[in-house]
Amino acid sequence: KAHTPKPAVVMRCLSRSPPAAARQLVVGLSSSVGWASAAGARTASGSVLSHIDAAGAASMVDVSGKATTKREAVAGATVQLGPTAFEALSDNAKGDVLAVARVAGVLAAKRTADLIPLCHPLLISHASVDFELDAAAHSLHITASASCAAGTGVEMEAMTAASVAALTVYDMCKAASKGIVISELRLLRKSGGKSGEWRARVEERGAAATAPV
């Protein structure tokens, strides 16, 4: 049964310097209302934030005890180019836009741990980036995938690949339009590990933001 922290405990925390007060208050609340666990900090809804330890500090998750299994993840992103940039996509002054974006995405997947502070460095087995041109919406849909055999998943590698590929397209097309919109960056599906398979709900693409001109 959860208990509300005693007022005296809260007042003692607030009387300290701000950083110490914040940390002590988190520890006090955690022990009283179950906001923290050995696996990480627990939110009011009961979800566990695995990168926050029981003291409320950021922490890399220890995966040494997890089984090595095949992990796969697929992520997506949409680049809303607008008619001007979409027309110029195949004739950009910087060269083959999609080829460069594909290489950038694969490279980003391999360097994810250098970009996202608490990600584990993984030996990627495979990474790929694919594109789908949507002439009706003047958009480019990006699908990035990553796989490995490890004790943790490759969701962040797939999402990093999709995001960097999208940013590369923006960089190479910004001369045609500064109003290009990158949207709908999200995990589409993953498999492997304790949580098994997960898939995002299928929704209509290209409706998340107003298209540029």
Backbone as CSV, one residue per row, in Angstrom:
resi,resn,N_x,N_y,N_z,CA_x,CA_y,CA_z,C_x,C_y,C_z
1,LYS,0.842,-1.200,0.000,0.000,0.000,0.000,0.874,1.246,0.000
2,ALA,0.571,2.219,-0.901,1.387,3.424,-0.992,1.043,4.378,0.128
3,HIS,2.064,5.081,0.612,1.874,6.053,1.670,2.391,7.392,1.226
4,THR,1.715,8.459,1.594,2.152,9.815,1.287,3.281,10.208,2.229
5,PRO,4.384,10.823,1.708,5.491,11.208,2.567,5.024,12.170,3.652
6,LYS,5.575,12.028,4.855,5.227,12.924,5.940,5.695,14.342,5.637
7,PRO,4.908,15.363,6.014,5.288,16.752,5.747,6.664,17.097,6.280
8,ALA,7.042,16.537,7.423,8.340,16.847,8.009,9.480,16.396,7.111
9,VAL,9.282,15.246,6.413,10.302,14.739,5.501,10.467,15.684,4.328
10,VAL,9.347,16.147,3.758,9.388,17.059,2.630,10.045,18.371,3.023
11,MET,9.714,18.912,4.202,10.275,20.184,4.645,11.775,20.068,4.867
12,ARG,12.250,18.941,5.407,13.683,18.777,5.590,14.399,18.762,4.251
13,CYS,13.767,18.157,3.247,14.362,18.116,1.913,14.475,19.518,1.328
14,LEU,13.392,20.290,1.407,13.352,21.608,0.798,14.258,22.597,1.497
15,SER,14.656,22.325,2.739,15.530,23.233,3.463,16.973,23.102,3.021
16,ARG,17.302,22.058,2.244,18.659,21.858,1.763,18.888,22.634,0.474
17,SER,20.121,22.555,-0.054,20.404,23.207,-1.332,19.550,22.546,-2.404
18,PRO,19.168,23.273,-3.488,18.241,22.729,-4.494,18.599,21.362,-5.048
19,PRO,19.860,21.103,-5.515,20.141,19.770,-6.053,19.965,18.669,-5.021
20,ALA,20.482,18.926,-3.791,20.361,17.913,-2.749,18.908,17.705,-2.363
21,ALA,18.152,18.805,-2.317,16.732,18.702,-1.966,15.976,17.880,-2.992
22,ALA,16.259,18.132,-4.269,15.559,17.402,-5.330,15.850,15.915,-5.244
23,ARG,17.142,15.563,-5.067,17.507,14.151,-5.021,16.913,13.469,-3.792
24,GLN,17.005,14.149,-2.614,16.480,13.558,-1.399,14.972,13.389,-1.459
25,LEU,14.313,14.352,-2.106,12.866,14.267,-2.228,12.463,13.094,-3.114
26,VAL,13.231,12.897,-4.219,12.952,11.768,-5.100,13.125,10.459,-4.350
27,VAL,14.218,10.337,-3.578,14.453,9.115,-2.821,13.336,8.895,-1.806
28,GLY,12.932,9.977,-1.110,11.869,9.856,-0.122,10.553,9.463,-0.737
29,LEU,10.225,10.090,-1.867,8.975,9.758,-2.540,9.022,8.344,-3.091
30,SER,10.209,7.952,-3.617,10.337,6.617,-4.196,10.062,5.545,-3.161
31,SER,10.643,5.703,-1.971,10.448,4.693,-0.946,9.033,4.710,-0.385
32,SER,8.328,5.846,-0.533,7.000,5.961,0.049,5.891,5.555,-0.909
33,VAL,6.034,5.953,-2.196,4.937,5.695,-3.122,5.305,4.744,-4.241
34,GLY,6.505,4.151,-4.194,6.856,3.133,-5.184,7.229,3.708,-6.524
35,TRP,7.863,4.883,-6.558,8.260,5.466,-7.831,9.554,4.884,-8.371
36,ALA,10.243,4.118,-7.594,11.496,3.539,-8.065,11.526,2.056,-7.770
37,SER,12.316,1.352,-8.552,12.491,-0.068,-8.347,13.918,-0.426,-8.691
38,ALA,14.287,-1.673,-8.479,15.644,-2.090,-8.807,15.910,-1.948,-10.296
39,ALA,14.854,-2.030,-11.122,15.022,-1.938,-12.572,15.013,-0.506,-13.067
40,GLY,14.596,0.455,-12.251,14.558,1.837,-12.686,13.471,2.605,-11.978
41,ALA,13.314,3.888,-12.349,12.313,4.733,-11.715,10.925,4.379,-12.227
42,ARG,9.969,4.384,-11.330,8.599,4.037,-11.694,7.744,5.292,-11.683
43,THR,6.998,5.515,-12.766,6.135,6.674,-12.870,4.856,6.448,-12.082
44,ALA,4.034,7.505,-11.980,2.789,7.406,-11.234,1.852,6.365,-11.844
45,SER,1.970,6.141,-13.166,1.097,5.172,-13.830,1.596,3.739,-13.684
46,GLY,2.812,3.585,-13.117,3.349,2.248,-12.920,4.384,1.841,-13.947
47,SER,4.613,2.662,-14.984,5.616,2.353,-15.994,7.015,2.564,-15.411
48,VAL,7.965,1.750,-15.871,9.332,1.853,-15.374,10.192,2.572,-16.398
49,LEU,10.926,3.604,-15.948,11.900,4.291,-16.781,13.249,3.639,-16.513
50,SER,13.673,2.762,-17.398,14.833,1.923,-17.116,16.143,2.700,-17.053
51,HIS,16.193,3.898,-17.634,17.431,4.679,-17.611,17.518,5.621,-16.416
52,ILE,16.564,5.535,-15.499,16.605,6.310,-14.261,16.711,5.332,-13.101
53,ASP,17.767,5.488,-12.271,17.956,4.528,-11.188,17.081,4.855,-9.984
54,ALA,17.211,4.051,-8.929,16.362,4.193,-7.761,16.566,5.516,-7.043
55,ALA,17.716,6.165,-7.276,17.991,7.460,-6.651,17.542,8.625,-7.526
56,GLY,16.964,8.337,-8.686,16.484,9.377,-9.571,17.534,9.916,-10.518
57,ALA,18.695,9.244,-10.612,19.774,9.705,-11.491,19.775,8.917,-12.797
58,ALA,20.254,9.567,-13.868,20.378,8.883,-15.158,21.409,7.776,-15.037
59,SER,21.119,6.632,-15.648,21.996,5.479,-15.509,21.885,4.568,-16.720
60,MET,23.025,4.018,-17.144,22.997,3.024,-18.216,22.483,1.701,-17.656
61,VAL,21.603,1.048,-18.381,21.021,-0.213,-17.934,22.067,-1.326,-18.009
62,ASP,22.157,-2.114,-16.969,23.063,-3.254,-16.950,22.394,-4.428,-17.666
63,VAL,22.923,-4.801,-18.830,22.322,-5.883,-19.613,23.156,-7.157,-19.555
64,SER,24.118,-7.192,-18.637,25.020,-8.347,-18.571,24.292,-9.642,-18.253
65,GLY,23.164,-9.554,-17.574,22.420,-10.755,-17.220,21.390,-11.172,-18.246
66,LYS,21.245,-10.403,-19.313,20.244,-10.721,-20.327,20.792,-11.710,-21.355
67,ALA,19.905,-12.544,-21.864,20.302,-13.536,-22.865,20.570,-12.859,-24.203
68,THR,21.563,-13.383,-24.907,21.860,-12.891,-26.251,20.883,-13.524,-27.231
69,THR,20.046,-12.709,-27.844,19.074,-13.204,-28.805,19.106,-12.331,-30.056
70,LYS,18.485,-12.813,-31.109,18.405,-12.025,-32.333,17.428,-10.878,-32.128
71,ARG,17.854,-9.673,-32.411,17.029,-8.484,-32.249,16.873,-7.799,-33.603
72,GLU,15.666,-7.368,-33.891,15.385,-6.644,-35.130,14.463,-5.473,-34.836
73,ALA,14.619,-4.401,-35.572,13.750,-3.230,-35.410,13.620,-2.513,-36.745
74,VAL,12.453,-1.938,-36.957,12.179,-1.161,-38.172,11.563,0.165,-37.743
75,ALA,12.079,1.253,-38.279,11.571,2.586,-37.966,11.228,3.320,-39.251
76,GLY,10.422,4.360,-39.120,10.028,5.129,-40.294,10.063,6.617,-40.036
77,ALA,10.123,7.370,-41.114,10.055,8.836,-41.047,9.532,9.333,-42.381
78,THR,8.938,10.499,-42.367,8.416,11.109,-43.593,9.048,12.482,-43.783
79,VAL,9.492,12.738,-45.006,10.022,14.060,-45.362,9.028,14.704,-46.319
80,GLN,8.340,15.729,-45.835,7.373,16.444,-46.673,8.117,17.558,-47.411
81,LEU,8.422,17.290,-48.672,9.291,18.160,-49.460,8.566,19.365,-50.044
82,GLY,7.315,19.201,-50.401,6.623,20.241,-51.155,6.932,20.084,-52.633
83,PRO,6.136,20.685,-53.501,6.292,20.471,-54.947,7.632,20.915,-55.511
84,THR,8.183,22.019,-55.018,9.443,22.546,-55.569,10.606,21.617,-55.267
85,ALA,10.772,21.254,-53.999,11.882,20.381,-53.616,11.682,18.964,-54.152
86,PHE,10.439,18.515,-54.207,10.171,17.173,-54.715,10.601,17.072,-56.178
87,GLU,10.331,18.111,-56.949,10.709,18.114,-58.372,12.220,18.121,-58.534
88,ALA,12.892,18.805,-57.601,14.346,18.916,-57.701,15.091,17.731,-57.094
89,LEU,14.360,16.836,-56.454,14.987,15.751,-55.704,15.962,14.929,-56.540
90,SER,15.602,14.595,-57.752,16.444,13.731,-58.574,17.507,14.493,-59.343
91,ASP,17.521,15.822,-59.231,18.494,16.621,-59.986,19.135,17.665,-59.075
92,ASN,19.465,17.254,-57.833,20.052,18.181,-56.870,21.516,18.407,-57.199
93,ALA,21.986,19.645,-56.978,23.360,20.014,-57.305,24.392,19.225,-56.493
94,LYS,23.975,18.678,-55.346,24.916,17.942,-54.501,25.025,16.470,-54.877
95,GLY,24.343,16.047,-55.910,24.466,14.671,-56.345,23.227,13.852,-56.077
96,ASP,23.403,12.534,-56.024,22.300,11.607,-55.842,21.825,11.676,-54.390
97,VAL,20.714,12.352,-54.173,20.217,12.603,-52.815,19.942,11.310,-52.060
98,LEU,19.222,10.415,-52.660,18.816,9.209,-51.953,19.993,8.283,-51.665
99,ALA,20.961,8.214,-52.559,22.132,7.376,-52.316,22.923,7.891,-51.120
100,VAL,23.095,9.205,-51.058,23.830,9.795,-49.940,23.046,9.604,-48.633
101,ALA,21.719,9.804,-48.681,20.889,9.650,-47.484,20.911,8.208,-46.985
102,ARG,20.950,7.250,-47.910,21.005,5.841,-47.509,22.304,5.532,-46.773
103,VAL,23.413,5.993,-47.316,24.705,5.762,-46.661,24.749,6.458,-45.298
104,ALA,24.216,7.667,-45.235,24.195,8.409,-43.968,23.385,7.664,-42.915
105,GLY,22.255,7.090,-43.305,21.423,6.356,-42.368,22.105,5.106,-41.841
106,VAL,22.754,4.358,-42.727,23.461,3.151,-42.302,24.611,3.514,-41.362
107,LEU,25.359,4.554,-41.707,26.452,5.003,-40.845,25.930,5.428,-39.476
108,ALA,24.800,6.130,-39.457,24.212,6.582,-38.193,23.795,5.411,-37.321
109,ALA,23.258,4.366,-37.927,22.867,3.180,-37.157,24.069,2.595,-36.434
110,LYS,25.223,2.586,-37.100,26.423,2.018,-36.495,27.025,2.922,-35.429
111,ARG,26.666,4.212,-35.439,27.247,5.164,-34.483,26.231,5.664,-33.462
112,THR,25.136,4.945,-33.296,24.063,5.401,-32.409,24.551,5.640,-30.986
113,ALA,25.384,4.751,-30.464,25.866,4.889,-29.085,26.706,6.146,-28.897
114,ASP,27.263,6.691,-29.982,28.030,7.938,-29.893,27.114,9.156,-29.861
115,LEU,25.853,8.979,-30.255,24.920,10.092,-30.347,23.920,10.114,-29.198
116,ILE,23.454,8.940,-28.775,22.476,8.820,-27.696,23.224,8.355,-26.445
117,PRO,23.334,9.203,-25.423,24.264,8.962,-24.312,24.189,7.603,-23.629
118,LEU,22.996,7.070,-23.383,22.884,5.853,-22.582,22.623,4.600,-23.407
119,CYS,22.766,4.717,-24.725,22.641,3.531,-25.574,23.896,2.666,-25.457
120,HIS,23.696,1.354,-25.552,24.839,0.441,-25.523,25.476,0.348,-26.912
121,PRO,26.789,0.323,-26.994,27.437,0.072,-28.289,27.122,-1.351,-28.751
122,LEU,26.565,-1.482,-29.937,26.160,-2.797,-30.438,26.909,-3.147,-31.714
123,LEU,27.186,-4.419,-31.877,27.771,-4.905,-33.117,26.618,-5.204,-34.071
124,ILE,26.325,-4.256,-34.948,25.188,-4.389,-35.857,25.445,-5.487,-36.886
125,SER,24.489,-6.390,-37.028,24.600,-7.443,-38.039,24.200,-6.923,-39.418
126,HIS,23.187,-6.048,-39.420,22.686,-5.522,-40.698,21.948,-4.211,-40.458
127,ALA,22.075,-3.303,-41.389,21.316,-2.049,-41.358,20.975,-1.665,-42.787
128,SER,19.772,-1.169,-42.989,19.358,-0.769,-44.332,18.413,0.416,-44.265
129,VAL,18.372,1.181,-45.336,17.475,2.330,-45.453,16.821,2.273,-46.825
130,ASP,15.493,2.322,-46.855,14.747,2.287,-48.114,13.844,3.510,-48.209
131,PHE,13.510,3.862,-49.454,12.732,5.074,-49.709,11.522,4.771,-50.579
132,GLU,10.469,5.534,-50.357,9.263,5.452,-51.187,8.823,6.874,-51.526
133,LEU,8.848,7.199,-52.809,8.421,8.521,-53.251,6.903,8.581,-53.352
134,ASP,6.318,9.624,-52.801,4.870,9.827,-52.824,4.595,11.109,-53.603
135,ALA,4.383,10.958,-54.915,4.222,12.126,-55.782,2.971,12.926,-55.436
136,ALA,1.914,12.245,-55.051,0.657,12.932,-54.744,0.815,13.871,-53.550
137,ALA,1.612,13.447,-52.560,1.803,14.258,-51.350,3.112,15.034,-51.371
138,HIS,3.874,14.909,-52.477,5.189,15.550,-52.575,6.045,15.211,-51.363
139,SER,6.051,13.924,-51.022,6.740,13.472,-49.817,7.632,12.276,-50.109
140,LEU,8.539,12.041,-49.176,9.423,10.885,-49.234,9.260,10.101,-47.938
141,HIS,8.908,8.823,-48.053,8.764,7.972,-46.874,10.038,7.139,-46.711
142,ILE,10.583,7.162,-45.518,11.834,6.465,-45.220,11.549,5.297,-44.287
143,THR,12.110,4.144,-44.601,12.024,2.974,-43.734,13.438,2.484,-43.459
144,ALA,13.804,2.428,-42.183,15.140,1.989,-41.791,15.030,0.760,-40.901
145,SER,15.921,-0.190,-41.106,15.905,-1.399,-40.291,17.294,-1.686,-39.760
146,ALA,17.336,-2.384,-38.628,18.606,-2.787,-38.033,18.406,-4.111,-37.338
147,SER,19.467,-4.900,-37.278,19.392,-6.179,-36.586,20.744,-6.515,-35.971
148,CYS,20.708,-7.342,-34.938,21.931,-7.783,-34.275,21.607,-8.959,-33.376
149,ALA,22.635,-9.577,-32.827,22.484,-10.590,-31.791,23.092,-9.989,-30.532
150,ALA,22.249,-9.674,-29.546,22.734,-8.959,-28.365,21.774,-9.146,-27.206
151,GLY,22.145,-8.552,-26.080,21.305,-8.600,-24.894,20.392,-7.409,-24.765
152,THR,20.384,-6.543,-25.764,19.483,-5.381,-25.780,19.042,-5.107,-27.206
153,GLY,17.967,-4.347,-27.356,17.353,-4.164,-28.668,18.039,-3.134,-29.547
154,VAL,17.604,-3.080,-30.815,18.180,-2.160,-31.802,17.161,-1.106,-32.246
155,GLU,16.164,-0.823,-31.382,15.165,0.175,-31.735,15.798,1.543,-32.002
156,MET,16.725,1.944,-31.134,17.336,3.258,-31.290,18.206,3.321,-32.536
157,GLU,18.832,2.210,-32.897,19.648,2.191,-34.112,18.782,2.396,-35.347
158,ALA,17.627,1.740,-35.396,16.728,1.905,-36.531,16.173,3.326,-36.593
159,MET,15.798,3.887,-35.438,15.245,5.241,-35.419,16.303,6.291,-35.736
160,THR,17.532,6.059,-35.279,18.613,6.990,-35.602,18.913,6.966,-37.093
161,ALA,18.889,5.785,-37.683,19.114,5.672,-39.126,18.049,6.433,-39.905
162,ALA,16.791,6.274,-39.513,15.701,6.966,-40.205,15.815,8.474,-40.056
163,SER,16.162,8.939,-38.851,16.221,10.382,-38.615,17.387,11.029,-39.350
164,VAL,18.546,10.384,-39.346,19.712,10.964,-40.027,19.529,10.915,-41.547
165,ALA,18.902,9.866,-42.051,18.596,9.822,-43.483,17.677,10.981,-43.861
166,ALA,16.677,11.245,-43.023,15.749,12.350,-43.283,16.469,13.696,-43.223
167,LEU,17.340,13.874,-42.254,18.101,15.126,-42.142,19.025,15.321,-43.334
168,THR,19.562,14.231,-43.849,20.431,14.320,-45.019,19.640,14.764,-46.247
169,VAL,18.435,14.244,-46.397,17.576,14.684,-47.499,17.296,16.176,-47.371
170,TYR,17.003,16.620,-46.150,16.768,18.059,-45.937,17.993,18.855,-46.348
171,ASP,19.163,18.433,-45.900,20.398,19.162,-46.220,20.612,19.287,-47.713
172,MET,20.326,18.226,-48.439,20.595,18.225,-49.874,19.488,18.862,-50.699
173,CYS,18.352,19.149,-50.077,17.240,19.763,-50.816,16.870,21.148,-50.289
174,LYS,17.550,21.625,-49.254,17.158,22.896,-48.636,17.334,24.092,-49.557
175,ALA,18.190,23.968,-50.567,18.350,25.068,-51.519,17.062,25.287,-52.306
176,ALA,16.288,24.221,-52.481,15.026,24.333,-53.214,13.893,24.805,-52.322
177,SER,13.947,24.458,-51.034,12.902,24.863,-50.100,13.401,24.754,-48.668
178,LYS,13.281,25.855,-47.932,13.647,25.833,-46.510,12.489,25.307,-45.653
179,GLY,11.312,25.148,-46.252,10.133,24.745,-45.494,9.877,23.258,-45.482
180,ILE,10.867,22.446,-45.841,10.722,20.991,-45.798,10.446,20.557,-44.367
181,VAL,9.501,19.645,-44.193,9.096,19.189,-42.858,9.443,17.712,-42.682
182,ILE,10.138,17.406,-41.609,10.410,16.017,-41.233,9.412,15.630,-40.151
183,SER,8.677,14.559,-40.375,7.624,14.182,-39.437,7.517,12.665,-39.318
184,GLU,6.675,12.248,-38.383,6.317,10.828,-38.219,7.515,9.914,-37.995
185,LEU,8.543,10.422,-37.315,9.651,9.556,-36.927,9.169,8.662,-35.797
186,ARG,9.186,7.351,-36.010,8.673,6.441,-34.991,9.119,5.012,-35.248
187,LEU,9.035,4.219,-34.197,9.289,2.792,-34.322,8.071,2.140,-34.954
188,LEU,8.303,1.317,-35.959,7.205,0.620,-36.635,7.016,-0.796,-36.091
189,ARG,8.126,-1.470,-35.832,8.025,-2.796,-35.224,9.385,-3.220,-34.681
190,LYS,9.342,-4.152,-33.734,10.568,-4.724,-33.187,10.302,-6.164,-32.807
191,SER,11.364,-6.942,-32.710,11.237,-8.332,-32.300,12.480,-8.746,-31.543
192,GLY,12.334,-9.804,-30.747,13.442,-10.307,-29.958,13.415,-9.789,-28.540
193,GLY,14.155,-10.460,-27.675,14.236,-10.028,-26.288,13.048,-10.472,-25.466
194,LYS,13.036,-10.059,-24.208,12.012,-10.472,-23.260,10.620,-10.011,-23.664
195,SER,10.516,-8.801,-24.235,9.196,-8.256,-24.589,8.656,-8.817,-25.900
196,GLY,9.499,-9.533,-26.652,9.021,-10.175,-27.873,8.715,-9.205,-28.999
197,GLU,7.663,-9.514,-29.750,7.329,-8.711,-30.934,6.366,-7.582,-30.591
198,TRP,6.600,-6.439,-31.217,5.723,-5.281,-31.046,5.564,-4.609,-32.399
199,ARG,4.338,-4.163,-32.683,4.052,-3.460,-33.934,3.241,-2.202,-33.653
200,ALA,3.557,-1.146,-34.380,2.803,0.098,-34.246,1.469,-0.045,-34.969
201,ARG,0.502,0.745,-34.532,-0.780,0.757,-35.229,-0.600,1.342,-36.621
202,VAL,-1.267,0.773,-37.586,-1.181,1.254,-38.962,-2.039,2.508,-39.081
203,GLU,-1.402,3.619,-39.483,-2.115,4.873,-39.655,-1.752,5.484,-41.007
204,GLU,-2.591,6.362,-41.453,-2.339,7.045,-42.722,-1.103,7.916,-42.581
205,ARG,-0.190,7.798,-43.542,1.041,8.577,-43.486,0.833,9.941,-44.143
206,GLY,1.664,10.881,-43.733,1.677,12.183,-44.381,0.664,13.163,-43.871
207,ALA,-0.047,12.845,-42.781,-1.094,13.749,-42.286,-0.698,14.473,-41.011
208,ALA,0.562,14.298,-40.585,0.976,14.830,-39.287,1.319,16.312,-39.323
209,ALA,1.653,16.859,-40.452,2.080,18.256,-40.508,1.635,18.900,-41.821
210,THR,1.591,20.207,-41.828,1.218,20.938,-43.028,2.365,20.874,-44.033
211,ALA,2.062,20.495,-45.257,3.106,20.346,-46.270,3.667,21.698,-46.679
212,PRO,4.995,21.760,-46.923,5.620,23.015,-47.368,5.267,23.317,-48.805
213,VAL,5.594,24.515,-49.234,5.346,24.911,-50.631,6.619,24.762,-51.433
